Amino acid sequence: MPRWKALSGALFRVLAVWLVSSLTLLALAALLPDFRLQSPGGDSLTRTAVTAALGAGAFGLLSALVWPVLVRALLLVPALVLGLLVFFLNGSLLLLALDLIPEGRGQAAPETAVIVAAVMSAASSATSAFLAVRNDEAYHRRLVRLAGRRRGRRAGPARGPASPGTVFLQLDGVGHDLLCEAVRGEQPLMPTVARWTAAGHRLTPWRTDWSSQTGASQLALLHGSNEDVPAFRWYEKDTRTVVVSNRPSSAAELQRRAIERTGDGGLLAYDGASRGNLFSGGADQVALVMSVAARRGRYNRSRAGYFAYFSDPANATRTAVSFAAEVVRELVQSLRTRFRRELPRVTRGGLYPVIRAFATVVERDVVVAAVIGDLLAGRTAIYADLVAYDEVAHHSGPAHRDALQVLRSLDRAIALIARAARHAPRPYRIVLLSDHGQSHGPTFLERYGLSLGDLVRAGCGLPVPRRAGRTPSGAEAREAARAALHRPEEAAGQRPERTAGPGSSQPLVLASGNLGLVSFPDVPGRITREELDRRHPALLSTLANHPGIGFLLVRSAVHGPVVLGPAGAEHHLDTGRLIGADPLAPFGDGAADAVRRTDRFPHAADVMVNSACDPKTGAVHAFEEQIGSHGGLGGAQSHPFLLWPAELTPPAPDGATLTGAEQVHRVLRRWLGEAEGPQLPLGPAADELRRGAHPPEGFSPPGPAAQDKSR
């Protein structure tokens, strides 16, 4: 484009935004009693319009010059607090702009200034976005501004490498069958993904481990191992602690163990970016990553996405408005579900509307902005988790209209990232995947009137409360919101059903979707079936014969791991011996291998309990407050998907189904290698990276020839 044409286009856009801002000021001055643009004696319409233009121009200049400096100074402020503080700072800039108008014609009350500034930012942002959509060059510049100024701090000019980069977008909780439905028809629910599947992307399912949840799956996807992760939450007798995968301290410990076990920094250990994940994958660039949320020191903040996003005040305004709209939407949808008496349903009050809005708006916006910044910076490997669908499906149901609406918004986010990739300094391949699916069904408590903890206490001959208590949902967004607010982690002792003092003889019952874990803290190591029958003769039969329970896993001193089912059914995993009907038959092929693998984990619970599953509908019963659940075996939860560009090699030969997230990790590594992607450097730097350290500034890995020579 000729330089004069580019300059004239830029000038036109500035004048258009200025005009819209001036008209917005005039309209607000006419509507708000505490805001005026005239002298006390009154002014002509022309004079008032000139005053509005001066005020809009001064506010625009202050926003462009002062705002980025303010945001950089406030990087240590928690994310949600910064989002609220934006309004007050924006209002202060407006008051300063009004003070610059000659003869004191612009005046506003402080609380009114906050409203005026927010409306002006929204109006100017909408105008800029409209003009940018109609002009590719302007759209590119807006994406660069959204990416922030990190690119200027990177060593060397922004040249495009010959090899393509790879973006892994994880659609949390979206199962393979659900995605197939979402891309079918003339008007598919996810049109962007539908176009990809029609134009050459390949789609295949893969099978999770027994623990079908983000903590186990993503730890293996990013770090290559989920060994000794039996569930979303579990009790470790040796340390007398409850590990919860989405707590910052637990996530950091799980990541440390995985790195120690594999001797590898992770999938993103060199020139990688991790966005919105539980684990970093060894990436240097992180945003909203739980395993580093509580870290102190040089790399203590997940701030790569915050500055890029909040440096534009219009972004904060847009996110805040969307946040409020999402809260209202949840309240309306919850009331509609209640008035229509839809079943199954769970309680959706309290803080849940705010937690949902955080997952579907704040996390989505910051993660997408961070990914766009990574694309424009030319990073080699990017892994991002979009958790919106998973959060809504837990409380509405996997196929409910409320959850399907979220799939539409995720498709728009994918489209935005794909459009940004066209402006990147290198070509990119976008891989979509999920970490698990979701299975529907009424909760165990709703269906049978008592919780798993109550059933265990009854089987042990202990008193059972008359009114069953509810187990709060353990969805990922809850802890992510607490981390963003810098709130301390919730102690296990705040939830009575999950606590047991050191040496207590009381059973400790934990829930992870439709997977339950029963531990006896006073018994060192794993209690045997024989010892359990001696202590509590009725417990195992009470659990195994309950209609809401599919099978139990216990360890026998004589027969090794044994799966128990109703009517005395047994499956001896070491020998394959069956007594009666196979309790694992309703859970499909591979169930025995998945259970056998979990049995060898050092921190497997004394009794592992999996809910029943309807083989026709795939319905299960979660042991916590979720009508869309995952965490165990049964239904769609065990069948996530992998969608990859056709130029990459197939995940498995002859169309075989991948089993376990560790196998998927090896596929992702292979795909990175096919593009000469990130490779761990040799020598001392490699040792540091394998310990999880960050690469030094400007460090480059050796090429393939150097690595071949070293071998």
Residue, then its C-alpha position, 0 to 999 in steps of 0.5 A: m500500500p502506498r505510504w500516502k494511502a496508509l497515512s490517509g487511512a489512519l487519519f480517517r480512522v482517528l477522525a472517525v473515532w474522535l467524532v464518535s467520542s465527541l458525539t458520545l460526550l454530547a449525548l451523555a451531557a444531555l442525559l446525565p445531570d452531574f455532567r455538563l459541557q457548558s459554562p454556568g451561563g450557558d453556551s451555543l450549540t456550536r460552542t458546546a460541540v467544540t467543547a465536546a471535541l476538545g474534551a474527547g481529544a484530550f481524553g483520547l490523548l491521555s488514554a494513549l499516553v498515560w494509560p499504558v504507563l499506569v497499567r505497567a505500574l499496577l502489574l502486581v495488582p491482582a487481575l480482577v482488582l485491576g479490572l475494577l480499578v480500571f474504571f476509577l483510573n479511567g474516570s480520573l483521566l476523564l476528570l483531568a481531560l475536562d480540567l484541560i478545557p479552557e474556561g472550565r466548561g467541562q465539569a463532572a461529579p467523580e462517580t459520573a466521570v467513571i460512567v462517562a469514561a466507560v461509555m466513551s471507551a466502549a464507543s471508541s472501541a466499537t468504532s475502531a473494531f468496526l473500521a479495523v474489520r473493514n481494513d486488513e491493515a488497520y486490523h493488523r495494527r489493532l492486533v499488534r497493539l493488543a499484543g502489547r510492547r513485548r515484541g520490542r523487548r525480544a532480541g532481534p528483529a521480528r523476522g519470520p522463521a522458515s519453520p512453522g509454529t504450532v498452536f495447541l488449543q484445548l477445548d476443556g471438557v468437549g468430548h469427541d461425539l459432542l464435537c462431531e455434532a457441533v460441526r454437522g449440518e448446514q448451519p453448524l454450531m461451530p462453523t469455524v471448526a466445521r470449515w476446518t474439518a471439511a478443508g483437510h483437518r482430521l478428527t479422531p477420538w482418544r481414550t483417557d486414563w481412569s482419572s478423566q479430568t484436567g489435572a491428570s490429562q493436562l499434566a501428561l499432555l504438557h509434561g509427559s507423565n501423570e503417574d501417581v495422579p489417581a483422581f482430581r483430589w486425593y489423600e496422601k497418607d505419608t504427608r497427611t495432606v489432601v492434594v487438589s489438582n487445581r490448587p496452586s500449591s498442589a499444581a506446582e508439586l505435581q509439576r515438580r514430580a512430573i519433571e523429576r520423573t521424566g527428566d524433561g522440562g516439558l512440551l513448551a520448554y523452549d520458546g513456548a507459551s502456556r496460557g490458562n493451564l494448570f501447568s506450565g509445560g516448562a514455558d517461559q511465557v505464562a499467563l493464568v497458569m495455576s502451577v506458577a500462580a503462587r510462585r515468588g521471585r523473578y518469574n512469580r507473575s503470570r503477567a504476559g497476558y495482563f499487560a497486553y490486554f489491560s493496556d487498552p482501557a477499551n478492553a477492560t470496559r468490554t470485558a467488564v460489560s461482558f462480565a456483567a452480561e454473563v452474570v445476568r445471563e446465568l441468573v436468567q438461565s438458572l431461573r428458567t431452568r427452575f421455573r420449567r422444572e428441568l431435571p436433573r439440575v443442581t444449585r446454581g446460586g451463591l458465587y457461581p454466577v461470578i465464577r461462571a462469568f470469570a471462566t467464560v469472559v475474563e479467562r477467555d479474553v485474557v487467554v485469547a489476547a495472550v495467544i494473539g500476542d504470542l502469534l505476533a511475537g512468532r513463538t514456536a509452540i503455544y498451548a492454551d486452555l479454554v475452560a468456558y464450556d467445561e464450567v457451564a456444562h458441569h452445572s447445566g449439562p453437557a448437551h444443554r442449550d446453555a452449554l451449547q451457547v458457550l460452544r458458539s463463543l469458543d468457535r468465535a474465539i478460535a476464529l479470532i486466533a486463526r485470523a491473527a495467525r495470518h498476520a504472524p511473522r511465521p506460518y502456524r499450524i493450529v491443533l485443537l484437542s480436549d483433555h476429557g469429555q463430560s457424562h450427563g446424569p443426576t448426582f448421586l445425592e439427587r438420585y438416591g438421597l444420600s451422599l457417598g460419604d453418608l453411604v460409607r459411614a453407614g457401611c462402617g456402622l457410624p452415625v449418618p446425618r439426617r440431612a445429607g450434606r452437599t459436596p461443592s463442585g471442584a471445577e477448575a474455574r473456582e480455584a483460578a478465580r481465587a488465584a486471580l484475586h490472590r485469595p489463600e487456598e481453601a483449606a481441606g478443613q473447611r469442608p467437613e466431609r473431607t477432613a480427618g485428623p492425623g491417625s483418625s479412625q474415621p473414613l475420609v471420603l473424597a469426590s472427583g466427579n463420578l469417582g470416589l476415594v475412601s481412605f482410612p488415615d489411621v492405617p499406614g499404607r494401603i489397607t488390604r481387603e482382608e483387614l477392611d473386612r475385619r474392621h468393617p464387615a459390611l462396608l464393601s458389600t454395602l458399597a458394591n451392592h448399591p444400585g448407584i455404584g458400578f464397581l470398587l477397586v480394593r487390594s487383597a493380600v492374597h489375590g492382589p487388585v480385585v474389582l468388586g461388583p454387585a451380587g458378589a461379582e469379582h474381577h481379579l486383575d492380576t489373573g483375569r479370573l472372573i466370579g459372576a458377571d464382569p463388573l467392568a463390562p459396562f465400561g467398555d474396552g480398556a477399562a481393566d487396563a485403566v483400573r490396573r494402571t491406577d492400582r499400582f499408584p503409591h497414592a491410590a486410595d484404600v477403596m476406589v469407587n466408580s459410579a454406575c453407568d447406563p450402557k445405553t445412555g452413558a449416564v453416570h452419577a457424580f459424587e459432587e454437585q455436577i450434572g455434567s461430570h468427569g473424573g472416572l469411567g463411563g459415558a462420554q467423559s472418557h473420549p476426548f478428541l484430537l483435531w489436526p492439520a492434514e500436513l501432520t502425520p496421523p497420531a497412530p498407525d492404521g487408525a488405532t485409538l490413542t490410550g492415555a494422555e501420555q501417548v498423546h503427549r508423544v504425538l504432540r512432541r512428534w508434531l513439533g519435531e516434524a516442523e523442526g520445533p522446540q528441542l531441548p538444548l545440549g550441555p549445562a543449559a539442558d540440565e537447567l531446563r530439565r529441572g524446570a528453569h527458564p532459558p537465558e535471554g537470547f539463547s538459541p538451541p542447536g540445530p538438528a545437525a549439531q544434535d546428530k553430531s553430539r549423538 
